[in-house]
Amino acid sequence: MANFDFPIHFDSFEQYPVYTGNDLGISYTPAKTTFKIWSPDIEDAILRIYEEGEGGTAIDTKQMKKLKNGVWEAFVSSDLRNKFYTFQVKFDDEWLEETPGPYTKAVGVNGKRGAILELCHTNPEGWEADKRPELKNFTDIILYEIHVRDFSTAANSGMRNKGKFLAFTEEGTKNSFGQTTGIDHLKELGITHIHLMPSADFATINESRLEDNKYNWGYDPLNYNVPEGSYSTNPYDPYCRIREFKQMVQALHKNGIRIIMDVVYNHTYTWEHSAFSMITPGYYYRHNADGSYSNASGCGNETASERAMVRKYIIDSVLFWANEYHVDGFRFDLMGIHDTETMRLIRTELDKIDPTLFIYGEGWTGGDSPLPYEQRAVKQHVNQTVGIGVFSDDLRDALKGNWSNAREPGFACGRQGYDETVKFGTVAATQHSQIHYGLINYSNCPWANEPYQSINYVSCHDDLCLNDKLVYAAPENTAQIELVKFNKLAQSIIMTSQGVPFIYGGEELARTKKGVHNTYQSPDSINQLDWDNKHKDFSLYNYYKGIINLRRKHPALHLATTELIQKHLHFLYPNQACVVAFTIDDNAGGDKWNRFLIIHNGNRNMISLDIPQDNWWIIGNGEDIDEQGIYKWNRNNITVPASTTMILCKKF
């Protein structure tokens, strides 16, 4: 077995030459196709051409020639369109496995061979006219996380292309009760961006045996620059998965919705068989002092973003998705594994395409890393960057209780001690004179420079979904009607906090995953959205829809800068536990309404609260959202029902 741990002919990976060209992989013309890989330390390399994406023997084999800066090249002077290829390199006297290489942009079934094609032939009709929906400020965003299969697989989804990219293109779909589903539902709900769980080619679904109906979240990357084949209608056809992904983007854009890609550059499915290891052994990964592979990802390896060619690869890949697929932003899995300089450079390069492309990620690692802490793109370092956000685990666990203890409740279930953290989330983890930072659950200082840097959420695909967590954490014998109130309260806090709100898809449908914590390989019966829940829990859906649309219409609820928050948002002092109340004054952010008063009562009992006396309209009472006004209120005291967010406004 070749020694993948350290370079053979260099003293260190840092001595490897750097290649700055943009032609790694293949460059196709009808007259000639050129193939290039970057691998400074190998002894030999071979290109093989195949008729099919799997099976059979090579129809041509070419010796590759070593050029400058670690590049190897071969070319074929004939038309190879619709053929397939692999590379094979010799390292430490051993021929490694065949691979399409890390830069492949099209593949055959299961991603084992690269496909030779022109990407322009994958464009759906009207692709050149596709435009991103307008976005003025990052704080205008409302994120909705969804998995491709979960979205459409259920029998009551009304969608034909179940579990496929094309399901997102289907309009007019209905559940069993004639209510909207699919893309019409998303549009009706009012979200601005879908956060699509990993949809680049991943390893653990056998695309040639889809009848096995295996499921995975997709955090096991195989080919970073190719869409997942199992989400296409024909994984054997390399054009199909590319065209259908583009059709999905096109349909979302047409309906006013942007798309965020969940990207997993921090690790590969395995290091032993990855394209990185089969082309440039050892280089793309971090190692411990003893030469073993470091594991901050919890998946057996972690990539070394601080190395020049790893950094180049990640940047090249992100730009490819933004340019070729018109993707509108990126959510970085375990972003803390990446170094801050790489993340800053990604932001700089995306700004050249469109500064409204959004970047955010998990501001932590899954374990320790050889990368020095001060270089990690963790939550505590987001204030060193511009244009990048991170998830607020502070607010998440304050609302629903600690993620690692299913039975532990949070503010939404009436537990005391989280008021200051809820206030911290309300100002999007920015500096505010009324926050006591010594009382925040995980942070002791503001970590966001600007509000868009805080992604506010109460649940996501990881761990228990919101409803299941509430069932575990609520006091014994809690009635269903009270659980719904907890749900509405938690999401009301997310939607009335400054920053960027994030919803786990299906929470508006009272989604349950039957108490399973991490469903990354659970069957569809656990993961799929039950679209008939829209009928069963229509009041919950209607509440989500109402508060989302209230937020979208009122800039006071999503101020663009910390300065505006400091100027206009002021907390009340309720003098009782599990209550957070604040005003947003003076037509903040150019809002047409003069003033808001928002009160979150986390107690399981009614409270009475002194408030500023004004000509208030009650527009949210925990059950309904009505911008026209539910009733007027002009007293200096108000009664707030148990587990309820009250929203008052002064319109003029």
C-alpha positions, -999 to +999 in steps of 0.1 A: +000+000+000+014+034-010+023+058+018-004+085+016+008+103+047+037+124+035+053+134+002+080+112-012+101+135-033+095+168-013+102+176+023+067+189+029+034+196+011+042+233+014+070+228-011+046+215-038+045+239-068+012+259-073-007+259-105-028+290-112-044+279-145-082+273-148-080+243-172-076+213-148-099+184-157-108+185-194-110+211-222-132+198-250-135+208-287-148+186-315-112+185-329-093+179-297-098+172-260-071+181-235-068+164-201-049+178-172-043+168-135-022+185-108+000+160-090+036+171-083+048+140-065+037+111-087+059+090-109+036+083-138+001+089-150-023+073-176-055+085-193-081+060-203-111+065-226-143+045-224-175+041-244-197+038-214-199+053-179-194+018-163-183-016-174-163-026-205-126-020-213-108+012-223-110+020-261-079+041-258-050+047-234-027+076-233+005+082-214+004+116-197+032+140-199+046+160-170+046+197-175+056+226-151+041+233-117+030+197-110+007+195-140+003+163-162-013+165-196-026+142-223-047+150-254-067+132-280-070+147-315-105+134-323-141+141-313-146+124-279-180+139-272-202+115-251-172+093-243-160+087-207-125+089-191-105+081-160-070+089-148-046+065-131-014+076-113+016+057-100+028+068-066+055+052-045+059+024-070+022+015-069-006+022-094-036+037-076-072+033-085-088+048-116-107+080-109-123+108-129-103+133-108-115+160-085-121+185-113-147+165-133-179+184-141-199+155-156-199+118-148-215+085-156-236+064-132-222+063-097-196+089-106-167+065-113-159+079-148-159+114-161-181+123-190-169+143-220-195+169-231-201+206-237-220+221-208-239+245-231-258+214-243-272+209-208-290+242-207-328+241-206-348+263-229-346+299-217-316+294-195-297+324-208-326+346-197-327+331-161-323+359-135-319+358-098-348+373-079-342+408-065-325+410-031-316+443-015-302+433+019-291+399+034-315+406+063-344+404+038-337+367+035-359+340+050-343+305+047-361+272+043-340+241+046-352+210+026-339+177+013-346+168-023-363+135-014-382+148+017-399+175-004-418+153-028-416+116-019-448+112+001-478+097-018-498+128-008-473+153-022-492+155-055-458+156-073-450+132-101-412+134-100-409+121-065-375+125-049-361+143-080-349+178-088-378+181-113-403+180-084-393+216-077-405+226-112-440+212-108-467+238-104-504+232-094-497+202-072-521+194-044-523+172-013-552+149-006-574+178+005-568+200-025-543+223-007-512+236-025-479+216-021-445+218-037-432+250-052-466+267-049-466+260-012-432+276-009-443+307-027-475+309-007-456+305+026-434+335+017-399+322+021-372+339+000-345+311-003-345+274-001-314+259+015-311+226-004-294+199+016-263+184-002-271+178-038-237+174-053-227+138-062-224+118-030-212+082-024-236+061-005-266+058-029-261+032-056-274+050-086-276+017-106-299+002-079-324+030-071-351+003-066-333-005-033-347+029-022-318+038+001-317+072+017-289+095+028-286+132+037-257+135+013-229+146+036-206+120+021-192+138-010-178+120-040-177+145-069-180+181-058-188+197-092-216+173-104-252+171-093-263+139-075-275+113-100-302+097-078-320+130-079-322+129-117-346+109-138-317+090-155-284+087-136-268+069-165-271+100-188-245+126-178-265+154-194-297+145-175-287+153-139-271+186-150-301+198-171-326+188-144-307+207-117-307+237-139-344+233-146-350+233-108-330+265-104-348+281-133-383+272-119-374+285-084-361+318-098-392+322-120-413+319-088-392+345-069-372+320-048-334+319-046-315+287-039-287+280-014-264+250-019-253+230+012-217+223+004-194+198+021-158+208+013-146+200+048-142+162+043-146+134+017-166+102+021-133+083+026-098+095+021-086+060+010-106+061-023-113+097-029-103+115-062-080+137-041-061+107-028-061+089-061-046+119-080-025+138-054-020+115-024-020+130+010-020+167-001-056+176+003-060+164+039-047+175+073-026+151+093-018+147+130+018+149+142+021+111+139+011+112+103-025+099+108-054+116+092-069+143+114-107+141+120-123+174+129-152+164+107-160+133+126-160+114+093-125+101+093-107+129+075-107+167+071-095+188+042-066+213+044-082+245+031-051+265+041-030+248+014-028+267-018-043+241-042-070+230-017-080+267-013-080+271-051-101+240-055-128+251-031-129+286-046-130+272-082-158+249-073-180+275-056-175+299-086-185+270-109-218+264-092-225+302-091-217+307-127-228+275-144-258+266-123-269+302-112-268+291-076-275+320-052-254+312-022-237+285-001-241+270+033-208+255+045-210+223+064-187+225+095-173+258+083-150+259+114-128+233+097-120+259+070-096+287+076-108+323+078-086+334+049-101+309+025-136+320+035-127+357+030-113+349-005-145+330-014-166+361-004-143+383-024-146+362-055-184+358-053-187+396-049-173+399-084-202+378-097-230+392-075-226+407-040-261+395-031-249+358-032-251+347+005-226+327+025-231+311+059-222+280+077-218+260+109-194+280+131-179+250+147-160+218+141-169+182+148-137+177+168-103+191+173-081+200+144-044+206+137-055+240+122-047+266+149-079+278+166-072+314+157-073+305+120-106+286+121-138+300+106-157+295+138-186+315+152-162+335+175-143+347+144-172+357+121-165+393+132-132+390+113-151+386+081-175+406+060-205+390+041-205+357+059-230+344+085-231+316+111-258+297+129-267+310+163-266+279+186-271+304+215-306+312+204-314+277+192-308+260+226-322+289+246-355+284+228-358+246+227-333+234+253-299+218+249-294+199+216-277+170+234-304+164+260-338+156+246-355+160+279-341+195+287-367+223+279-360+258+269-377+292+270-405+280+247-415+253+272-413+277+302-378+271+315-363+301+333-328+314+328-327+320+291-342+355+289-309+372+283-299+348+256-333+354+239-325+391+240-291+384+225-308+365+197-333+394+193-304+418+184-287+391+162-257+386+184-246+422+179-235+448+204-264+463+224-262+483+256-291+465+272-276+430+269-259+414+300-233+394+281-223+374+312-257+356+312-256+343+276-256+305+274-226+299+251-211+333+244-198+361+266-196+389+241-212+399+207-199+378+179-216+394+149-206+428+136-238+431+116-272+414+120-270+393+087-241+374+103-265+357+127-286+328+113-314+325+138-331+291+141-347+267+165-343+235+145-326+220+114-320+186+099-296+177+128-309+163+160-346+162+169-369+184+148-388+210+167-420+191+173-402+160+184-380+180+207-410+197+223-427+164+229-396+151+247-388+183+266-423+195+276-436+187+311-453+153+315-489+152+303-486+184+283-517+187+260-513+189+222-528+223+221-500+235+244-473+219+223-486+239+193-484+271+214-447+262+222-441+257+185-457+291+176-438+309+204-404+295+193-409+304+156-424+338+166-391+346+184-371+336+153-393+357+130-393+388+151-355+387+158-331+408+138-307+388+116-316+361+091-343+336+101-341+299+091-368+273+091-364+236+089-387+226+060-419+210+072-420+227+106-450+247+093-467+214+087-461+201+123-434+179+109-424+149+130-396+123+124-412+100+150-386+108+176-355+098+156-327+122+164-305+120+133-323+106+103-294+107+078-301+072+066-336+066+080-363+056+054-386+080+036-413+070+060-394+089+087-380+118+066-407+127+041-430+157+045-466+146+052-484+172+030-518+162+045-506+178+078-513+211+061-550+202+065-547+187+099-528+216+114-538+244+091-539+270+119-502+263+125-494+266+088-515+298+086-496+313+116-462+306+100-474+321+068-488+352+086-457+359+106-433+353+077-453+377+055-454+403+084-417+401+086-412+405+049-435+436+046-419+455+075-382+465+074-383+473+112-384+436+118-352+430+097-330+461+100-300+460+078-273+473+102-262+471+139-264+509+140-301+509+132-308+482+158-290+502+185-309+533+175-344+519+172-347+487+193-352+491+231-359+464+257-385+468+284-377+456+320-406+432+328-393+423+363-405+388+359-388+356+346-393+341+312-405+373+296-388+393+269-403+425+256-390+453+233-401+482+211-388+491+177-394+528+173-396+558+149-404+541+116-372+521+119-356+512+085-381+533+067-410+512+079-445+526+071-455+519+107-443+541+134-437+517+163-438+480+172-441+464+207-433+427+208-437+406+240-426+370+243-442+352+273-424+319+278-443+311+310-470+285+310-493+309+327-508+343+318-488+374+328-496+411+333-470+436+320-466+473+322-461+488+287-457+522+271-491+537+267-498+544+231-524+540+203-516+503+198-532+478+175-529+442+185-518+424+152-505+392+167-520+373+197-503+339+195-532+325+176-535+348+146-515+374+126-537+401+112-520+432+098-554+450+097-555+447+135-573+423+158-583+450+183-571+483+196-552+488+229-543+521+246-537+512+282-504+512+301-508+475+311-515+444+291-523+407+298-503+382+277-516+346+275-494+317+284-467+307+259-475+335+235-459+362+214-480+394+214-472+418+186-485+454+188-480+482+164-487+519+162-494+525+126-491+563+125 
